[in-house]
Structure formats: structure tokens, C-alpha cells
Amino acid sequence: MTIVIGVYDDSAKIDPVRKALGKLGCRGEAIAVHQDAGDADALEDLGFDRDEIDELRSELEQGRIVITARVSDDMADRAVAVLRDHGALPAEEEQGHAETTERQTLQEVEEEVSVGKRAVTRGVRVRTNVVEQPVRETVSLRQEKVKVEHRDRDEELSPEEAEKALKPEVVEMQETVEEAEVSKAARLIGEVNVTKSVETRRETINETARRTEAEVERTEGREKTRR
């Protein structure tokens, strides 16, 4: 990001300069107009040193207007040309007018690490399942069995016996048989108790905070023209 500055002696140039910078894509809060000497201190936020601020304050005290614009680096040259084309006061004029200035700003950034805590829900689920287990047991069963046996006989009956024997007769005998019978009864053989307790533990968090630091290095062998 580059800061360009133009100093003007006519307030009528403010709107044309705004519109021209707007066509370059510089709009809104990126363009600032300073018309009061008290505005000079605000320029410190843009990265100007104290001598430059005092110089611009002097311009404002003389009734001149300072216009600053934040533009991308690749648009800086065109923005400076716009300020000049609209009558920015030239450098080293007899009355000591301030020059149109191009400024680049590097930001120093530092991360702040904050360690907090949040509640995370987790738990234990206990479920009962029905498990079938084969059971084998041997029992003794009693069984009665009726046996019918026929025997041959050769014997003469008396008339009375014959009369009785020639009548229909039914003989019944019952058998008793034991069968296995299964019955089930449920017994409580144990319990599973689920309880919850609260405890506090200490944990050390290791993290890295990053920051940028500006290194100033003078370069030799190149000629630079201030604008």
C-alpha cells in the first residue's frame, strides 16, 4: 500500500481530485482531505514522521489543503500524476510549498495468543443385551406301561359261569407317564452403577505467536528522484 499526498491552494480542486482518483479505483475512506492544522496529527497514523507532520501543519496553517490517498503499489505512479495534473504545488517553490509525496507503508503485526476453555460433551453409554446360553440337564422320567397278554385255556364252565362269561365285559387300566416340564425364573445376579463426578486438572498449552519486524537497510549505487 502506498500513500500519496498533494498540497493545494484552492479548495475548488478538491472535488476534481476526488473524481480523478476515483476513476483509478481509489474511493471512500481511502481519500482524506485535511483543511485544518489540527488534522496534521492524524497523519501520524499514515506513517509520517514528526518533521513531515510539522511541515504539513505549516501548510495547513497557511490556509492550504492537504489531500492524502491510499493506493495500491502498482497504481502509485498514476495517482501522483493525477495530483500533479490537478495543480498540486511543486516542490521547493519560493514560498516553501510542500511537495507531492509518494509514501509506502509496511505494517508491523503481532499475534496475541489467548488461551480459554470450552465445554466438550462426551460420556459413557451402558447398554444391556439379552444373551442366550444353551442349558442341558438330564432328568429321570417314570413311565407306566399296560401289557395285554392272551393265554389259551381248555376248561368246561358251569351253566352259571357260562351265563356270566357270555355277557359283554370291559376292562380298563390307565398308564401314567412322566414328561419333562421346563419352567424359568429370573434372578438378580448383579448391578452396574453409573455415576458422575467432577474433577479439575491443569494442562499446559504450548503455542507460537508470530509478529513482523521491520528491518531498515540502506542500499548503495542507485539514484532515486523524490516526487
C-alpha positions as a Markdown table, in Angstrom:
| # | Residue | x | y | z |
|---|---|---|---|---|
| 1 | Met | 0.0 | 0.0 | 0.0 |
| 2 | Thr | 1.3 | 3.5 | -0.9 |
| 3 | Ile | 0.3 | 6.9 | 0.5 |
| 4 | Val | 0.3 | 9.8 | -2.0 |
| 5 | Ile | -0.1 | 13.4 | -0.9 |
| 6 | Gly | -0.9 | 16.6 | -2.8 |
| 7 | Val | -0.9 | 20.1 | -1.4 |
| 8 | Tyr | -3.3 | 22.7 | -3.0 |
| 9 | Asp | -4.0 | 26.3 | -2.5 |
| 10 | Asp | -7.6 | 26.2 | -3.9 |
| 11 | Ser | -10.5 | 24.3 | -2.3 |
| 12 | Ala | -12.2 | 24.2 | -5.7 |
| 13 | Lys | -9.7 | 21.5 | -6.7 |
| 14 | Ile | -10.9 | 19.0 | -4.0 |
| 15 | Asp | -13.9 | 17.5 | -6.0 |
| 16 | Pro | -12.0 | 17.2 | -9.3 |
| 17 | Val | -9.1 | 15.4 | -7.5 |
| 18 | Arg | -11.6 | 13.1 | -5.7 |
| 19 | Lys | -13.2 | 12.2 | -9.0 |
| 20 | Ala | -9.9 | 11.7 | -10.8 |
| 21 | Leu | -8.6 | 9.4 | -8.1 |
| 22 | Gly | -12.0 | 7.6 | -8.1 |
| 23 | Lys | -11.5 | 6.7 | -11.7 |
| 24 | Leu | -8.3 | 4.9 | -10.6 |
| 25 | Gly | -10.3 | 2.9 | -8.1 |
| 26 | Cys | -9.5 | 4.9 | -5.1 |
| 27 | Arg | -12.7 | 5.8 | -3.3 |
| 28 | Gly | -14.3 | 6.4 | 0.1 |
| 29 | Glu | -12.1 | 6.4 | 3.2 |
| 30 | Ala | -9.0 | 5.8 | 1.0 |
| 31 | Ile | -9.1 | 9.6 | 0.2 |
| 32 | Ala | -8.8 | 12.1 | 3.0 |
| 33 | Val | -8.9 | 15.9 | 2.8 |
| 34 | His | -7.2 | 18.0 | 5.5 |
| 35 | Gln | -8.0 | 21.6 | 5.8 |
| 36 | Asp | -7.3 | 22.4 | 9.5 |
| 37 | Ala | -4.0 | 22.5 | 11.2 |
| 38 | Gly | -5.4 | 20.1 | 13.9 |
| 39 | Asp | -5.7 | 17.4 | 11.2 |
| 40 | Ala | -1.9 | 17.2 | 10.9 |
| 41 | Asp | -1.6 | 14.8 | 13.9 |
| 42 | Ala | -3.9 | 12.4 | 12.2 |
| 43 | Leu | -1.2 | 12.0 | 9.5 |
| 44 | Glu | 1.0 | 10.1 | 12.0 |
| 45 | Asp | -1.4 | 7.1 | 11.7 |
| 46 | Leu | -0.4 | 7.0 | 8.0 |
| 47 | Gly | 3.3 | 6.6 | 8.9 |
| 48 | Phe | 4.6 | 10.1 | 8.6 |
| 49 | Asp | 7.5 | 11.2 | 10.9 |
| 50 | Arg | 7.3 | 14.2 | 13.1 |
| 51 | Asp | 9.2 | 16.5 | 10.8 |
| 52 | Glu | 6.9 | 15.7 | 7.9 |
| 53 | Ile | 3.9 | 16.3 | 10.0 |
| 54 | Asp | 5.2 | 19.7 | 11.2 |
| 55 | Glu | 5.8 | 20.6 | 7.6 |
| 56 | Leu | 2.3 | 19.7 | 6.6 |
| 57 | Arg | 0.9 | 21.5 | 9.6 |
| 58 | Ser | 2.7 | 24.6 | 8.4 |
| 59 | Glu | 1.0 | 24.3 | 5.0 |
| 60 | Leu | -2.4 | 23.9 | 6.7 |
| 61 | Glu | -1.8 | 27.0 | 8.9 |
| 62 | Gln | -1.2 | 29.0 | 5.7 |
| 63 | Gly | -4.7 | 28.0 | 4.5 |
| 64 | Arg | -3.6 | 25.3 | 2.1 |
| 65 | Ile | -5.3 | 22.0 | 1.6 |
| 66 | Val | -3.6 | 18.6 | 2.0 |
| 67 | Ile | -5.2 | 15.6 | 0.2 |
| 68 | Thr | -3.9 | 12.1 | 1.0 |
| 69 | Ala | -4.9 | 8.9 | -0.8 |
| 70 | Arg | -4.1 | 5.2 | 0.0 |
| 71 | Val | -3.5 | 3.4 | -3.3 |
| 72 | Ser | -2.1 | 0.1 | -4.3 |
| 73 | Asp | 1.6 | 0.0 | -5.2 |
| 74 | Asp | 1.1 | -0.6 | -8.9 |
| 75 | Met | -1.2 | 2.5 | -9.0 |
| 76 | Ala | 1.1 | 4.9 | -7.1 |
| 77 | Asp | 2.7 | 6.5 | -10.2 |
| 78 | Arg | -0.7 | 7.2 | -11.8 |
| 79 | Ala | -2.1 | 8.6 | -8.6 |
| 80 | Val | 0.9 | 11.0 | -8.3 |
| 81 | Ala | 0.4 | 12.1 | -11.9 |
| 82 | Val | -3.3 | 12.8 | -11.1 |
| 83 | Leu | -2.3 | 15.0 | -8.2 |
| 84 | Arg | 0.2 | 16.9 | -10.3 |
| 85 | Asp | -2.2 | 17.3 | -13.2 |
| 86 | His | -4.8 | 18.9 | -10.9 |
| 87 | Gly | -2.3 | 21.5 | -9.7 |
| 88 | Ala | -0.5 | 20.1 | -6.7 |
| 89 | Leu | 2.0 | 22.6 | -5.6 |
| 90 | Pro | 5.5 | 21.8 | -6.9 |
| 91 | Ala | 8.5 | 21.1 | -4.5 |
| 92 | Glu | 10.9 | 23.8 | -3.4 |
| 93 | Glu | 8.7 | 26.7 | -4.6 |
| 94 | Glu | 9.8 | 30.1 | -3.3 |
| 95 | Gln | 7.0 | 30.2 | -0.7 |
| 96 | Gly | 8.1 | 26.9 | 0.7 |
| 97 | His | 5.2 | 24.9 | -0.6 |
| 98 | Ala | 5.2 | 21.2 | 0.3 |
| 99 | Glu | 5.9 | 18.7 | -2.5 |
| 100 | Thr | 3.6 | 16.0 | -3.9 |
| 101 | Thr | 4.9 | 12.9 | -2.0 |
| 102 | Glu | 4.8 | 9.2 | -2.6 |
| 103 | Arg | 4.9 | 7.0 | 0.5 |
| 104 | Gln | 4.9 | 3.3 | 1.1 |
| 105 | Thr | 3.9 | 1.8 | 4.4 |
| 106 | Leu | 4.9 | -1.5 | 5.9 |
| 107 | Gln | 2.8 | -2.7 | 8.7 |
| 108 | Glu | 4.2 | -4.4 | 11.8 |
| 109 | Val | 1.8 | -7.1 | 13.0 |
| 110 | Glu | 1.9 | -9.1 | 16.2 |
| 111 | Glu | -0.3 | -12.1 | 17.1 |
| 112 | Glu | -1.8 | -12.2 | 20.6 |
| 113 | Val | -2.3 | -15.7 | 22.0 |
| 114 | Ser | -5.3 | -16.1 | 24.3 |
| 115 | Val | -6.0 | -19.4 | 26.0 |
| 116 | Gly | -9.5 | -20.1 | 27.0 |
| 117 | Lys | -11.6 | -23.1 | 27.5 |
| 118 | Arg | -14.8 | -24.6 | 26.2 |
| 119 | Ala | -17.1 | -27.4 | 27.3 |
| 120 | Val | -17.0 | -30.6 | 25.2 |
| 121 | Thr | -19.7 | -33.1 | 25.8 |
| 122 | Arg | -18.7 | -36.7 | 25.9 |
| 123 | Gly | -19.9 | -39.7 | 28.0 |
| 124 | Val | -20.2 | -43.4 | 28.7 |
| 125 | Arg | -23.1 | -45.4 | 27.4 |
| 126 | Val | -24.0 | -48.6 | 29.2 |
| 127 | Arg | -26.4 | -51.0 | 27.5 |
| 128 | Thr | -27.8 | -54.3 | 28.5 |
| 129 | Asn | -28.2 | -57.1 | 25.9 |
| 130 | Val | -30.0 | -60.4 | 26.1 |
| 131 | Val | -27.6 | -63.2 | 25.6 |
| 132 | Glu | -28.8 | -66.8 | 25.0 |
| 133 | Gln | -26.9 | -69.6 | 26.6 |
| 134 | Pro | -27.8 | -73.3 | 25.9 |
| 135 | Val | -28.6 | -75.3 | 29.1 |
| 136 | Arg | -28.5 | -79.1 | 29.1 |
| 137 | Glu | -29.7 | -81.2 | 32.0 |
| 138 | Thr | -30.7 | -84.9 | 32.3 |
| 139 | Val | -33.8 | -86.0 | 34.3 |
| 140 | Ser | -35.3 | -89.4 | 35.1 |
| 141 | Leu | -38.8 | -89.9 | 33.9 |
| 142 | Arg | -41.2 | -92.6 | 35.2 |
| 143 | Gln | -43.4 | -94.4 | 32.7 |
| 144 | Glu | -46.2 | -97.0 | 33.3 |
| 145 | Lys | -47.0 | -99.5 | 30.5 |
| 146 | Val | -50.1 | -101.7 | 30.3 |
| 147 | Lys | -49.3 | -105.1 | 29.0 |
| 148 | Val | -52.1 | -107.2 | 27.4 |
| 149 | Glu | -51.4 | -111.0 | 27.3 |
| 150 | His | -53.6 | -113.7 | 25.8 |
| 151 | Arg | -53.4 | -117.3 | 27.1 |
| 152 | Asp | -55.2 | -120.3 | 25.7 |
| 153 | Arg | -57.3 | -122.4 | 28.2 |
| 154 | Asp | -59.4 | -125.6 | 27.9 |
| 155 | Glu | -61.9 | -125.8 | 30.7 |
| 156 | Glu | -65.6 | -126.6 | 30.9 |
| 157 | Leu | -67.8 | -124.0 | 32.6 |
| 158 | Ser | -70.9 | -124.5 | 34.7 |
| 159 | Pro | -74.1 | -123.0 | 33.4 |
| 160 | Glu | -73.8 | -120.2 | 35.8 |
| 161 | Glu | -70.2 | -119.4 | 34.8 |
| 162 | Ala | -71.2 | -119.7 | 31.2 |
| 163 | Glu | -74.0 | -117.3 | 31.6 |
| 164 | Lys | -71.7 | -114.8 | 33.3 |
| 165 | Ala | -68.9 | -115.3 | 30.8 |
| 166 | Leu | -71.1 | -114.8 | 27.8 |
| 167 | Lys | -72.0 | -111.2 | 28.9 |
| 168 | Pro | -70.1 | -108.3 | 27.4 |
| 169 | Glu | -67.4 | -107.0 | 29.7 |
| 170 | Val | -64.9 | -104.1 | 29.6 |
| 171 | Val | -61.7 | -104.0 | 31.5 |
| 172 | Glu | -59.8 | -100.6 | 31.6 |
| 173 | Met | -56.4 | -99.9 | 33.0 |
| 174 | Gln | -54.6 | -96.5 | 32.9 |
| 175 | Glu | -51.0 | -95.8 | 32.2 |
| 176 | Thr | -49.1 | -92.9 | 33.9 |
| 177 | Val | -46.2 | -91.3 | 32.0 |
| 178 | Glu | -43.9 | -88.5 | 33.3 |
| 179 | Glu | -42.9 | -85.8 | 30.8 |
| 180 | Ala | -40.2 | -83.2 | 31.2 |
| 181 | Glu | -41.5 | -79.8 | 32.0 |
| 182 | Val | -39.4 | -76.6 | 31.7 |
| 183 | Ser | -40.0 | -73.5 | 33.8 |
| 184 | Lys | -38.0 | -70.4 | 34.1 |
| 185 | Ala | -37.5 | -67.9 | 36.9 |
| 186 | Ala | -35.4 | -64.7 | 36.7 |
| 187 | Arg | -32.9 | -64.0 | 39.4 |
| 188 | Leu | -31.0 | -60.8 | 40.1 |
| 189 | Ile | -27.3 | -61.6 | 39.8 |
| 190 | Gly | -25.6 | -58.2 | 39.8 |
| 191 | Glu | -25.9 | -54.4 | 39.2 |
| 192 | Val | -24.0 | -51.9 | 37.1 |
| 193 | Asn | -24.0 | -48.4 | 38.7 |
| 194 | Val | -23.3 | -45.4 | 36.5 |
| 195 | Thr | -22.2 | -42.3 | 38.5 |
| 196 | Lys | -20.6 | -38.9 | 37.5 |
| 197 | Ser | -18.0 | -36.9 | 39.5 |
| 198 | Val | -16.3 | -33.6 | 38.8 |
| 199 | Glu | -12.5 | -33.1 | 39.0 |
| 200 | Thr | -10.2 | -30.3 | 37.9 |
| 201 | Arg | -6.9 | -30.9 | 36.1 |
| 202 | Arg | -4.2 | -28.5 | 34.9 |
| 203 | Glu | -2.9 | -28.5 | 31.3 |
| 204 | Thr | -0.1 | -26.5 | 29.9 |
| 205 | Ile | -0.7 | -25.2 | 26.4 |
| 206 | Asn | 2.3 | -24.5 | 24.1 |
| 207 | Glu | 1.6 | -22.2 | 21.1 |
| 208 | Thr | 3.6 | -19.9 | 18.9 |
| 209 | Ala | 2.8 | -16.2 | 18.5 |
| 210 | Arg | 4.0 | -14.6 | 15.3 |
| 211 | Arg | 5.0 | -11.0 | 14.6 |
| 212 | Thr | 6.5 | -9.0 | 11.8 |
| 213 | Glu | 9.5 | -6.7 | 12.4 |
| 214 | Ala | 10.7 | -4.0 | 10.0 |
| 215 | Glu | 14.4 | -4.1 | 9.1 |
| 216 | Val | 15.9 | -0.9 | 7.7 |
| 217 | Glu | 18.8 | -1.4 | 5.3 |
| 218 | Arg | 20.4 | 1.3 | 3.2 |
| 219 | Thr | 21.2 | 0.5 | -0.4 |
| 220 | Glu | 24.0 | 2.0 | -2.4 |
| 221 | Gly | 24.6 | 2.7 | -6.0 |
| 222 | Arg | 21.0 | 3.7 | -7.1 |
| 223 | Glu | 19.7 | 7.2 | -7.7 |
| 224 | Lys | 16.2 | 8.0 | -6.6 |
| 225 | Thr | 14.2 | 11.1 | -7.5 |
| 226 | Arg | 11.7 | 12.4 | -5.0 |
| 227 | Arg | 8.3 | 13.3 | -6.3 |
